[in-house]
Amino acid sequence: MPGARFHVSGVVQGVFFRASTQARARELGLAGWAKNLADGRVEVVAGGDAAALDQLERWLQHGPPGARVDAVEREPFDVPPGDGFARL
């Protein structure tokens, strides 16, 4: 499924970023996952409607309360088929 991979940097670990991203992605009907990376960033992979991906990207620019987002990088990514959105 066509989608995108986002790398979110800043203060994005230990502030419920993955759980909040999961909730927002589910609201938007997207499939994929969010996971912490060893370098302190969060990787978000999402597939679905292009407009919903754009909405998720806008949300990722600020994230949940307590997060400080410094940058969001986006690249095209083919998301494996599946239902739902997971936290890894």
mmCIF file as gemmi writes it, N, C-alpha and C atoms, coordinates in Angstrom:
data_model
loop_
_atom_site.group_PDB
_atom_site.id
_atom_site.type_symbol
_atom_site.label_atom_id
_atom_site.label_alt_id
_atom_site.label_comp_id
_atom_site.label_asym_id
_atom_site.label_entity_id
_atom_site.label_seq_id
_atom_site.pdbx_PDB_ins_code
_atom_site.Cartn_x
_atom_site.Cartn_y
_atom_site.Cartn_z
_atom_site.occupancy
_atom_site.B_iso_or_equiv
_atom_site.pdbx_formal_charge
_atom_site.auth_seq_id
_atom_site.auth_asym_id
_atom_site.pdbx_PDB_model_num
ATOM 1 N N . MET Axp A 1 ? 0.855 -1.169 0 1 0 ? 1 A 1
ATOM 2 C CA . MET Axp A 1 ? 0 0 0 1 0 ? 1 A 1
ATOM 3 C C . MET Axp A 1 ? 0.9 1.23 0 1 0 ? 1 A 1
ATOM 4 N N . PRO Axp A 2 ? 0.597 2.207 -0.839 1 0 ? 2 A 1
ATOM 5 C CA . PRO Axp A 2 ? 1.407 3.414 -0.856 1 0 ? 2 A 1
ATOM 6 C C . PRO Axp A 2 ? 1.283 4.16 0.459 1 0 ? 2 A 1
ATOM 7 N N . GLY Axp A 3 ? 2.37 4.739 0.877 1 0 ? 3 A 1
ATOM 8 C CA . GLY Axp A 3 ? 2.358 5.463 2.134 1 0 ? 3 A 1
ATOM 9 C C . GLY Axp A 3 ? 3.593 6.318 2.278 1 0 ? 3 A 1
ATOM 10 N N . ALA Axp A 4 ? 3.949 6.579 3.528 1 0 ? 4 A 1
ATOM 11 C CA . ALA Axp A 4 ? 5.093 7.434 3.819 1 0 ? 4 A 1
ATOM 12 C C . ALA Axp A 4 ? 5.783 6.954 5.088 1 0 ? 4 A 1
ATOM 13 N N . ARG Axp A 5 ? 7.093 7.252 5.134 1 0 ? 5 A 1
ATOM 14 C CA . ARG Axp A 5 ? 7.849 7.033 6.366 1 0 ? 5 A 1
ATOM 15 C C . ARG Axp A 5 ? 8.28 8.411 6.85 1 0 ? 5 A 1
ATOM 16 N N . PHE Axp A 6 ? 8.021 8.664 8.134 1 0 ? 6 A 1
ATOM 17 C CA . PHE Axp A 6 ? 8.377 9.922 8.763 1 0 ? 6 A 1
ATOM 18 C C . PHE Axp A 6 ? 9.429 9.656 9.829 1 0 ? 6 A 1
ATOM 19 N N . HIS Axp A 7 ? 10.416 10.519 9.916 1 0 ? 7 A 1
ATOM 20 C CA . HIS Axp A 7 ? 11.361 10.496 11.026 1 0 ? 7 A 1
ATOM 21 C C . HIS Axp A 7 ? 11.156 11.803 11.779 1 0 ? 7 A 1
ATOM 22 N N . VAL Axp A 8 ? 10.792 11.672 13.049 1 0 ? 8 A 1
ATOM 23 C CA . VAL Axp A 8 ? 10.47 12.831 13.877 1 0 ? 8 A 1
ATOM 24 C C . VAL Axp A 8 ? 11.568 12.994 14.912 1 0 ? 8 A 1
ATOM 25 N N . SER Axp A 9 ? 12.167 14.179 14.959 1 0 ? 9 A 1
ATOM 26 C CA . SER Axp A 9 ? 13.241 14.419 15.915 1 0 ? 9 A 1
ATOM 27 C C . SER Axp A 9 ? 12.861 15.548 16.871 1 0 ? 9 A 1
ATOM 28 N N . GLY Axp A 10 ? 13.537 15.549 18.001 1 0 ? 10 A 1
ATOM 29 C CA . GLY Axp A 10 ? 13.281 16.515 19.063 1 0 ? 10 A 1
ATOM 30 C C . GLY Axp A 10 ? 13.127 15.752 20.36 1 0 ? 10 A 1
ATOM 31 N N . VAL Axp A 11 ? 12.288 16.258 21.249 1 0 ? 11 A 1
ATOM 32 C CA . VAL Axp A 11 ? 11.95 15.534 22.48 1 0 ? 11 A 1
ATOM 33 C C . VAL Axp A 11 ? 10.69 14.742 22.166 1 0 ? 11 A 1
ATOM 34 N N . VAL Axp A 12 ? 10.895 13.518 21.667 1 0 ? 12 A 1
ATOM 35 C CA . VAL Axp A 12 ? 9.77 12.727 21.155 1 0 ? 12 A 1
ATOM 36 C C . VAL Axp A 12 ? 9.728 11.315 21.759 1 0 ? 12 A 1
ATOM 37 N N . GLN Axp A 13 ? 10.616 11.03 22.686 1 0 ? 13 A 1
ATOM 38 C CA . GLN Axp A 13 ? 10.563 9.746 23.392 1 0 ? 13 A 1
ATOM 39 C C . GLN Axp A 13 ? 10.294 10.03 24.862 1 0 ? 13 A 1
ATOM 40 N N . GLY Axp A 14 ? 9.464 9.187 25.472 1 0 ? 14 A 1
ATOM 41 C CA . GLY Axp A 14 ? 9.12 9.354 26.879 1 0 ? 14 A 1
ATOM 42 C C . GLY Axp A 14 ? 8.035 10.395 27.112 1 0 ? 14 A 1
ATOM 43 N N . VAL Axp A 15 ? 7.322 10.792 26.045 1 0 ? 15 A 1
ATOM 44 C CA . VAL Axp A 15 ? 6.254 11.799 26.171 1 0 ? 15 A 1
ATOM 45 C C . VAL Axp A 15 ? 4.957 11.303 25.525 1 0 ? 15 A 1
ATOM 46 N N . PHE Axp A 16 ? 4.798 9.977 25.442 1 0 ? 16 A 1
ATOM 47 C CA . PHE Axp A 16 ? 3.608 9.337 24.859 1 0 ? 16 A 1
ATOM 48 C C . PHE Axp A 16 ? 3.428 9.654 23.373 1 0 ? 16 A 1
ATOM 49 N N . PHE Axp A 17 ? 4.555 9.907 22.688 1 0 ? 17 A 1
ATOM 50 C CA . PHE Axp A 17 ? 4.481 10.237 21.264 1 0 ? 17 A 1
ATOM 51 C C . PHE Axp A 17 ? 3.936 9.072 20.45 1 0 ? 17 A 1
ATOM 52 N N . ARG Axp A 18 ? 4.446 7.865 20.691 1 0 ? 18 A 1
ATOM 53 C CA . ARG Axp A 18 ? 3.986 6.706 19.907 1 0 ? 18 A 1
ATOM 54 C C . ARG Axp A 18 ? 2.518 6.415 20.162 1 0 ? 18 A 1
ATOM 55 N N . ALA Axp A 19 ? 2.097 6.443 21.412 1 0 ? 19 A 1
ATOM 56 C CA . ALA Axp A 19 ? 0.692 6.157 21.733 1 0 ? 19 A 1
ATOM 57 C C . ALA Axp A 19 ? -0.232 7.208 21.129 1 0 ? 19 A 1
ATOM 58 N N . SER Axp A 20 ? 0.165 8.468 21.211 1 0 ? 20 A 1
ATOM 59 C CA . SER Axp A 20 ? -0.649 9.542 20.642 1 0 ? 20 A 1
ATOM 60 C C . SER Axp A 20 ? -0.682 9.46 19.121 1 0 ? 20 A 1
ATOM 61 N N . THR Axp A 21 ? 0.444 9.095 18.522 1 0 ? 21 A 1
ATOM 62 C CA . THR Axp A 21 ? 0.498 8.924 17.066 1 0 ? 21 A 1
ATOM 63 C C . THR Axp A 21 ? -0.407 7.776 16.641 1 0 ? 21 A 1
ATOM 64 N N . GLN Axp A 22 ? -0.366 6.694 17.401 1 0 ? 22 A 1
ATOM 65 C CA . GLN Axp A 22 ? -1.226 5.55 17.104 1 0 ? 22 A 1
ATOM 66 C C . GLN Axp A 22 ? -2.697 5.967 17.126 1 0 ? 22 A 1
ATOM 67 N N . ALA Axp A 23 ? -3.094 6.708 18.145 1 0 ? 23 A 1
ATOM 68 C CA . ALA Axp A 23 ? -4.494 7.142 18.26 1 0 ? 23 A 1
ATOM 69 C C . ALA Axp A 23 ? -4.872 8.043 17.08 1 0 ? 23 A 1
ATOM 70 N N . ARG Axp A 24 ? -4.002 8.978 16.727 1 0 ? 24 A 1
ATOM 71 C CA . ARG Axp A 24 ? -4.301 9.891 15.613 1 0 ? 24 A 1
ATOM 72 C C . ARG Axp A 24 ? -4.364 9.142 14.29 1 0 ? 24 A 1
ATOM 73 N N . ALA Axp A 25 ? -3.437 8.232 14.058 1 0 ? 25 A 1
ATOM 74 C CA . ALA Axp A 25 ? -3.438 7.454 12.816 1 0 ? 25 A 1
ATOM 75 C C . ALA Axp A 25 ? -4.699 6.609 12.701 1 0 ? 25 A 1
ATOM 76 N N . ARG Axp A 26 ? -5.127 6.018 13.808 1 0 ? 26 A 1
ATOM 77 C CA . ARG Axp A 26 ? -6.362 5.223 13.775 1 0 ? 26 A 1
ATOM 78 C C . ARG Axp A 26 ? -7.566 6.097 13.46 1 0 ? 26 A 1
ATOM 79 N N . GLU Axp A 27 ? -7.608 7.302 14.037 1 0 ? 27 A 1
ATOM 80 C CA . GLU Axp A 27 ? -8.703 8.234 13.724 1 0 ? 27 A 1
ATOM 81 C C . GLU Axp A 27 ? -8.743 8.551 12.229 1 0 ? 27 A 1
ATOM 82 N N . LEU Axp A 28 ? -7.571 8.606 11.615 1 0 ? 28 A 1
ATOM 83 C CA . LEU Axp A 28 ? -7.47 8.939 10.194 1 0 ? 28 A 1
ATOM 84 C C . LEU Axp A 28 ? -7.611 7.717 9.283 1 0 ? 28 A 1
ATOM 85 N N . GLY Axp A 29 ? -7.75 6.535 9.867 1 0 ? 29 A 1
ATOM 86 C CA . GLY Axp A 29 ? -7.922 5.312 9.077 1 0 ? 29 A 1
ATOM 87 C C . GLY Axp A 29 ? -6.646 4.816 8.427 1 0 ? 29 A 1
ATOM 88 N N . LEU Axp A 30 ? -5.495 5.137 9.01 1 0 ? 30 A 1
ATOM 89 C CA . LEU Axp A 30 ? -4.221 4.729 8.448 1 0 ? 30 A 1
ATOM 90 C C . LEU Axp A 30 ? -3.724 3.432 9.068 1 0 ? 30 A 1
ATOM 91 N N . ALA Axp A 31 ? -2.954 2.683 8.312 1 0 ? 31 A 1
ATOM 92 C CA . ALA Axp A 31 ? -2.305 1.464 8.794 1 0 ? 31 A 1
ATOM 93 C C . ALA Axp A 31 ? -0.815 1.732 8.906 1 0 ? 31 A 1
ATOM 94 N N . GLY Axp A 32 ? -0.144 1.023 9.811 1 0 ? 32 A 1
ATOM 95 C CA . GLY Axp A 32 ? 1.3 1.171 9.925 1 0 ? 32 A 1
ATOM 96 C C . GLY Axp A 32 ? 1.775 1.006 11.342 1 0 ? 32 A 1
ATOM 97 N N . TRP Axp A 33 ? 2.817 1.778 11.708 1 0 ? 33 A 1
ATOM 98 C CA . TRP Axp A 33 ? 3.389 1.658 13.049 1 0 ? 33 A 1
ATOM 99 C C . TRP Axp A 33 ? 4.191 2.901 13.403 1 0 ? 33 A 1
ATOM 100 N N . ALA Axp A 34 ? 4.467 3.016 14.698 1 0 ? 34 A 1
ATOM 101 C CA . ALA Axp A 34 ? 5.374 4.038 15.22 1 0 ? 34 A 1
ATOM 102 C C . ALA Axp A 34 ? 6.34 3.328 16.154 1 0 ? 34 A 1
ATOM 103 N N . LYS Axp A 35 ? 7.627 3.652 16.043 1 0 ? 35 A 1
ATOM 104 C CA . LYS Axp A 35 ? 8.598 3.018 16.925 1 0 ? 35 A 1
ATOM 105 C C . LYS Axp A 35 ? 9.72 3.986 17.267 1 0 ? 35 A 1
ATOM 106 N N . ASN Axp A 36 ? 10.255 3.796 18.47 1 0 ? 36 A 1
ATOM 107 C CA . ASN Axp A 36 ? 11.405 4.571 18.901 1 0 ? 36 A 1
ATOM 108 C C . ASN Axp A 36 ? 12.655 4.063 18.196 1 0 ? 36 A 1
ATOM 109 N N . LEU Axp A 37 ? 13.535 4.974 17.84 1 0 ? 37 A 1
ATOM 110 C CA . LEU Axp A 37 ? 14.818 4.625 17.259 1 0 ? 37 A 1
ATOM 111 C C . LEU Axp A 37 ? 15.92 4.877 18.282 1 0 ? 37 A 1
ATOM 112 N N . ALA Axp A 38 ? 17.012 4.161 18.14 1 0 ? 38 A 1
ATOM 113 C CA . ALA Axp A 38 ? 18.124 4.259 19.088 1 0 ? 38 A 1
ATOM 114 C C . ALA Axp A 38 ? 18.723 5.661 19.143 1 0 ? 38 A 1
ATOM 115 N N . ASP Axp A 39 ? 18.567 6.45 18.078 1 0 ? 39 A 1
ATOM 116 C CA . ASP Axp A 39 ? 19.157 7.79 18.051 1 0 ? 39 A 1
ATOM 117 C C . ASP Axp A 39 ? 18.254 8.861 18.668 1 0 ? 39 A 1
ATOM 118 N N . GLY Axp A 40 ? 17.128 8.453 19.27 1 0 ? 40 A 1
ATOM 119 C CA . GLY Axp A 40 ? 16.234 9.39 19.941 1 0 ? 40 A 1
ATOM 120 C C . GLY Axp A 40 ? 15.073 9.869 19.097 1 0 ? 40 A 1
ATOM 121 N N . ARG Axp A 41 ? 15.061 9.517 17.811 1 0 ? 41 A 1
ATOM 122 C CA . ARG Axp A 41 ? 13.947 9.896 16.956 1 0 ? 41 A 1
ATOM 123 C C . ARG Axp A 41 ? 12.83 8.861 17.061 1 0 ? 41 A 1
ATOM 124 N N . VAL Axp A 42 ? 11.665 9.207 16.518 1 0 ? 42 A 1
ATOM 125 C CA . VAL Axp A 42 ? 10.563 8.266 16.36 1 0 ? 42 A 1
ATOM 126 C C . VAL Axp A 42 ? 10.347 8.085 14.868 1 0 ? 42 A 1
ATOM 127 N N . GLU Axp A 43 ? 10.243 6.819 14.444 1 0 ? 43 A 1
ATOM 128 C CA . GLU Axp A 43 ? 9.913 6.487 13.062 1 0 ? 43 A 1
ATOM 129 C C . GLU Axp A 43 ? 8.425 6.179 13 1 0 ? 43 A 1
ATOM 130 N N . VAL Axp A 44 ? 7.747 6.813 12.064 1 0 ? 44 A 1
ATOM 131 C CA . VAL Axp A 44 ? 6.32 6.566 11.844 1 0 ? 44 A 1
ATOM 132 C C . VAL Axp A 44 ? 6.164 6.131 10.402 1 0 ? 44 A 1
ATOM 133 N N . VAL Axp A 45 ? 5.598 4.964 10.199 1 0 ? 45 A 1
ATOM 134 C CA . VAL Axp A 45 ? 5.301 4.446 8.862 1 0 ? 45 A 1
ATOM 135 C C . VAL Axp A 45 ? 3.791 4.324 8.771 1 0 ? 45 A 1
ATOM 136 N N . ALA Axp A 46 ? 3.214 4.958 7.744 1 0 ? 46 A 1
ATOM 137 C CA . ALA Axp A 46 ? 1.761 4.957 7.623 1 0 ? 46 A 1
ATOM 138 C C . ALA Axp A 46 ? 1.365 4.824 6.163 1 0 ? 46 A 1
ATOM 139 N N . GLY Axp A 47 ? 0.293 4.083 5.931 1 0 ? 47 A 1
ATOM 140 C CA . GLY Axp A 47 ? -0.234 3.903 4.591 1 0 ? 47 A 1
ATOM 141 C C . GLY Axp A 47 ? -1.723 4.128 4.575 1 0 ? 47 A 1
ATOM 142 N N . GLY Axp A 48 ? -2.198 4.652 3.47 1 0 ? 48 A 1
ATOM 143 C CA . GLY Axp A 48 ? -3.624 4.894 3.325 1 0 ? 48 A 1
ATOM 144 C C . GLY Axp A 48 ? -3.867 6.095 2.433 1 0 ? 48 A 1
ATOM 145 N N . ASP Axp A 49 ? -4.985 6.731 2.648 1 0 ? 49 A 1
ATOM 146 C CA . ASP Axp A 49 ? -5.422 7.877 1.874 1 0 ? 49 A 1
ATOM 147 C C . ASP Axp A 49 ? -4.39 9.01 1.927 1 0 ? 49 A 1
ATOM 148 N N . ALA Axp A 50 ? -4.098 9.605 0.761 1 0 ? 50 A 1
ATOM 149 C CA . ALA Axp A 50 ? -3.084 10.669 0.685 1 0 ? 50 A 1
ATOM 150 C C . ALA Axp A 50 ? -3.447 11.872 1.549 1 0 ? 50 A 1
ATOM 151 N N . ALA Axp A 51 ? -4.712 12.243 1.584 1 0 ? 51 A 1
ATOM 152 C CA . ALA Axp A 51 ? -5.127 13.386 2.409 1 0 ? 51 A 1
ATOM 153 C C . ALA Axp A 51 ? -4.939 13.072 3.891 1 0 ? 51 A 1
ATOM 154 N N . ALA Axp A 52 ? -5.207 11.824 4.285 1 0 ? 52 A 1
ATOM 155 C CA . ALA Axp A 52 ? -5.015 11.426 5.686 1 0 ? 52 A 1
ATOM 156 C C . ALA Axp A 52 ? -3.529 11.437 6.046 1 0 ? 52 A 1
ATOM 157 N N . LEU Axp A 53 ? -2.671 11.038 5.115 1 0 ? 53 A 1
ATOM 158 C CA . LEU Axp A 53 ? -1.223 11.096 5.363 1 0 ? 53 A 1
ATOM 159 C C . LEU Axp A 53 ? -0.77 12.537 5.564 1 0 ? 53 A 1
ATOM 160 N N . ASP Axp A 54 ? -1.31 13.445 4.785 1 0 ? 54 A 1
ATOM 161 C CA . ASP Axp A 54 ? -0.97 14.864 4.94 1 0 ? 54 A 1
ATOM 162 C C . ASP Axp A 54 ? -1.432 15.384 6.303 1 0 ? 54 A 1
ATOM 163 N N . GLN Axp A 55 ? -2.618 14.952 6.741 1 0 ? 55 A 1
ATOM 164 C CA . GLN Axp A 55 ? -3.12 15.359 8.058 1 0 ? 55 A 1
ATOM 165 C C . GLN Axp A 55 ? -2.233 14.814 9.166 1 0 ? 55 A 1
ATOM 166 N N . LEU Axp A 56 ? -1.796 13.563 9.017 1 0 ? 56 A 1
ATOM 167 C CA . LEU Axp A 56 ? -0.898 12.989 10.014 1 0 ? 56 A 1
ATOM 168 C C . LEU Axp A 56 ? 0.409 13.77 10.051 1 0 ? 56 A 1
ATOM 169 N N . GLU Axp A 57 ? 0.944 14.112 8.892 1 0 ? 57 A 1
ATOM 170 C CA . GLU Axp A 57 ? 2.193 14.871 8.857 1 0 ? 57 A 1
ATOM 171 C C . GLU Axp A 57 ? 2.036 16.21 9.589 1 0 ? 57 A 1
ATOM 172 N N . ARG Axp A 58 ? 0.92 16.894 9.371 1 0 ? 58 A 1
ATOM 173 C CA . ARG Axp A 58 ? 0.691 18.161 10.081 1 0 ? 58 A 1
ATOM 174 C C . ARG Axp A 58 ? 0.63 17.935 11.586 1 0 ? 58 A 1
ATOM 175 N N . TRP Axp A 59 ? -0.02 16.844 12.014 1 0 ? 59 A 1
ATOM 176 C CA . TRP Axp A 59 ? -0.096 16.539 13.447 1 0 ? 59 A 1
ATOM 177 C C . TRP Axp A 59 ? 1.293 16.235 14.005 1 0 ? 59 A 1
ATOM 178 N N . LEU Axp A 60 ? 2.103 15.499 13.245 1 0 ? 60 A 1
ATOM 179 C CA . LEU Axp A 60 ? 3.447 15.144 13.699 1 0 ? 60 A 1
ATOM 180 C C . LEU Axp A 60 ? 4.328 16.371 13.918 1 0 ? 60 A 1
ATOM 181 N N . GLN Axp A 61 ? 4.014 17.475 13.264 1 0 ? 61 A 1
ATOM 182 C CA . GLN Axp A 61 ? 4.81 18.697 13.407 1 0 ? 61 A 1
ATOM 183 C C . GLN Axp A 61 ? 4.809 19.225 14.839 1 0 ? 61 A 1
ATOM 184 N N . HIS Axp A 62 ? 3.776 18.868 15.62 1 0 ? 62 A 1
ATOM 185 C CA . HIS Axp A 62 ? 3.73 19.32 17.024 1 0 ? 62 A 1
ATOM 186 C C . HIS Axp A 62 ? 3.61 18.163 17.994 1 0 ? 62 A 1
ATOM 187 N N . GLY Axp A 63 ? 2.971 17.063 17.586 1 0 ? 63 A 1
ATOM 188 C CA . GLY Axp A 63 ? 2.838 15.894 18.46 1 0 ? 63 A 1
ATOM 189 C C . GLY Axp A 63 ? 1.973 16.16 19.68 1 0 ? 63 A 1
ATOM 190 N N . PRO Axp A 64 ? 2.068 15.292 20.668 1 0 ? 64 A 1
ATOM 191 C CA . PRO Axp A 64 ? 1.243 15.426 21.874 1 0 ? 64 A 1
ATOM 192 C C . PRO Axp A 64 ? 1.814 16.485 22.826 1 0 ? 64 A 1
ATOM 193 N N . PRO Axp A 65 ? 1.017 16.876 23.845 1 0 ? 65 A 1
ATOM 194 C CA . PRO Axp A 65 ? 1.558 17.779 24.862 1 0 ? 65 A 1
ATOM 195 C C . PRO Axp A 65 ? 2.794 17.139 25.501 1 0 ? 65 A 1
ATOM 196 N N . GLY Axp A 66 ? 3.788 17.925 25.766 1 0 ? 66 A 1
ATOM 197 C CA . GLY Axp A 66 ? 5.018 17.409 26.36 1 0 ? 66 A 1
ATOM 198 C C . GLY Axp A 66 ? 6.101 17.134 25.336 1 0 ? 66 A 1
ATOM 199 N N . ALA Axp A 67 ? 5.725 16.984 24.077 1 0 ? 67 A 1
ATOM 200 C CA . ALA Axp A 67 ? 6.719 16.753 23.027 1 0 ? 67 A 1
ATOM 201 C C . ALA Axp A 67 ? 7.248 18.097 22.527 1 0 ? 67 A 1
ATOM 202 N N . ARG Axp A 68 ? 8.471 18.072 22.026 1 0 ? 68 A 1
ATOM 203 C CA . ARG Axp A 68 ? 9.031 19.217 21.315 1 0 ? 68 A 1
ATOM 204 C C . ARG Axp A 68 ? 9.572 18.678 20.001 1 0 ? 68 A 1
ATOM 205 N N . VAL Axp A 69 ? 8.892 18.98 18.94 1 0 ? 69 A 1
ATOM 206 C CA . VAL Axp A 69 ? 9.288 18.483 17.62 1 0 ? 69 A 1
ATOM 207 C C . VAL Axp A 69 ? 10.197 19.506 16.96 1 0 ? 69 A 1
ATOM 208 N N . ASP Axp A 70 ? 11.408 19.061 16.628 1 0 ? 70 A 1
ATOM 209 C CA . ASP Axp A 70 ? 12.361 19.933 15.941 1 0 ? 70 A 1
ATOM 210 C C . ASP Axp A 70 ? 12.276 19.777 14.421 1 0 ? 70 A 1
ATOM 211 N N . ALA Axp A 71 ? 11.987 18.565 13.949 1 0 ? 71 A 1
ATOM 212 C CA . ALA Axp A 71 ? 11.931 18.324 12.509 1 0 ? 71 A 1
ATOM 213 C C . ALA Axp A 71 ? 11.132 17.071 12.211 1 0 ? 71 A 1
ATOM 214 N N . VAL Axp A 72 ? 10.481 17.076 11.056 1 0 ? 72 A 1
ATOM 215 C CA . VAL Axp A 72 ? 9.783 15.9 10.532 1 0 ? 72 A 1
ATOM 216 C C . VAL Axp A 72 ? 10.262 15.704 9.101 1 0 ? 72 A 1
ATOM 217 N N . GLU Axp A 73 ? 10.879 14.559 8.854 1 0 ? 73 A 1
ATOM 218 C CA . GLU Axp A 73 ? 11.32 14.219 7.503 1 0 ? 73 A 1
ATOM 219 C C . GLU Axp A 73 ? 10.341 13.192 6.939 1 0 ? 73 A 1
ATOM 220 N N . ARG Axp A 74 ? 9.964 13.366 5.676 1 0 ? 74 A 1
ATOM 221 C CA . ARG Axp A 74 ? 9.002 12.46 5.031 1 0 ? 74 A 1
ATOM 222 C C . ARG Axp A 74 ? 9.604 11.904 3.756 1 0 ? 74 A 1
ATOM 223 N N . GLU Axp A 75 ? 9.37 10.604 3.535 1 0 ? 75 A 1
ATOM 224 C CA . GLU Axp A 75 ? 9.783 9.983 2.283 1 0 ? 75 A 1
ATOM 225 C C . GLU Axp A 75 ? 8.722 8.961 1.884 1 0 ? 75 A 1
ATOM 226 N N . PRO Axp A 76 ? 8.553 8.725 0.578 1 0 ? 76 A 1
ATOM 227 C CA . PRO Axp A 76 ? 7.604 7.706 0.135 1 0 ? 76 A 1
ATOM 228 C C . PRO Axp A 76 ? 8.023 6.337 0.675 1 0 ? 76 A 1
ATOM 229 N N . PHE Axp A 77 ? 7.038 5.507 0.963 1 0 ? 77 A 1
ATOM 230 C CA . PHE Axp A 77 ? 7.319 4.193 1.523 1 0 ? 77 A 1
ATOM 231 C C . PHE Axp A 77 ? 6.15 3.276 1.209 1 0 ? 77 A 1
ATOM 232 N N . ASP Axp A 78 ? 6.43 2.07 0.738 1 0 ? 78 A 1
ATOM 233 C CA . ASP Axp A 78 ? 5.377 1.079 0.513 1 0 ? 78 A 1
ATOM 234 C C . ASP Axp A 78 ? 5.134 0.33 1.81 1 0 ? 78 A 1
ATOM 235 N N . VAL Axp A 79 ? 3.964 0.503 2.361 1 0 ? 79 A 1
ATOM 236 C CA . VAL Axp A 79 ? 3.595 -0.116 3.638 1 0 ? 79 A 1
ATOM 237 C C . VAL Axp A 79 ? 3.069 -1.522 3.378 1 0 ? 79 A 1
ATOM 238 N N . PRO Axp A 80 ? 3.589 -2.521 4.102 1 0 ? 80 A 1
ATOM 239 C CA . PRO Axp A 80 ? 3.063 -3.877 3.926 1 0 ? 80 A 1
ATOM 240 C C . PRO Axp A 80 ? 1.561 -3.913 4.238 1 0 ? 80 A 1
ATOM 241 N N . PRO Axp A 81 ? 0.815 -4.755 3.537 1 0 ? 81 A 1
ATOM 242 C CA . PRO Axp A 81 ? -0.622 -4.849 3.808 1 0 ? 81 A 1
ATOM 243 C C . PRO Axp A 81 ? -0.871 -5.247 5.256 1 0 ? 81 A 1
ATOM 244 N N . GLY Axp A 82 ? -1.915 -4.714 5.801 1 0 ? 82 A 1
ATOM 245 C CA . GLY Axp A 82 ? -2.294 -5.049 7.166 1 0 ? 82 A 1
ATOM 246 C C . GLY Axp A 82 ? -3.35 -4.084 7.663 1 0 ? 82 A 1
ATOM 247 N N . ASP Axp A 83 ? -3.944 -4.46 8.754 1 0 ? 83 A 1
ATOM 248 C CA . ASP Axp A 83 ? -4.97 -3.627 9.361 1 0 ? 83 A 1
ATOM 249 C C . ASP Axp A 83 ? -4.404 -2.97 10.603 1 0 ? 83 A 1
ATOM 250 N N . GLY Axp A 84 ? -4.859 -1.787 10.89 1 0 ? 84 A 1
ATOM 251 C CA . GLY Axp A 84 ? -4.545 -1.143 12.136 1 0 ? 84 A 1
ATOM 252 C C . GLY Axp A 84 ? -3.208 -0.44 12.159 1 0 ? 84 A 1
ATOM 253 N N . PHE Axp A 85 ? -2.927 0.129 13.304 1 0 ? 85 A 1
ATOM 254 C CA . PHE Axp A 85 ? -1.71 0.897 13.517 1 0 ? 85 A 1
ATOM 255 C C . PHE Axp A 85 ? -1.109 0.449 14.833 1 0 ? 85 A 1
ATOM 256 N N . ALA Axp A 86 ? 0.159 0.083 14.824 1 0 ? 86 A 1
ATOM 257 C CA . ALA Axp A 86 ? 0.79 -0.51 16.003 1 0 ? 86 A 1
ATOM 258 C C . ALA Axp A 86 ? 1.863 0.397 16.572 1 0 ? 86 A 1
ATOM 259 N N . ARG Axp A 87 ? 2.15 0.18 17.847 1 0 ? 87 A 1
ATOM 260 C CA . ARG Axp A 87 ? 3.32 0.783 18.494 1 0 ? 87 A 1
ATOM 261 C C . ARG Axp A 87 ? 4.338 -0.325 18.633 1 0 ? 87 A 1
ATOM 262 N N . LEU Axp A 88 ? 5.513 -0.132 18.105 1 0 ? 88 A 1
ATOM 263 C CA . LEU Axp A 88 ? 6.569 -1.148 18.199 1 0 ? 88 A 1
ATOM 264 C C . LEU Axp A 88 ? 7.618 -0.72 19.192 1 0 ? 88 A 1
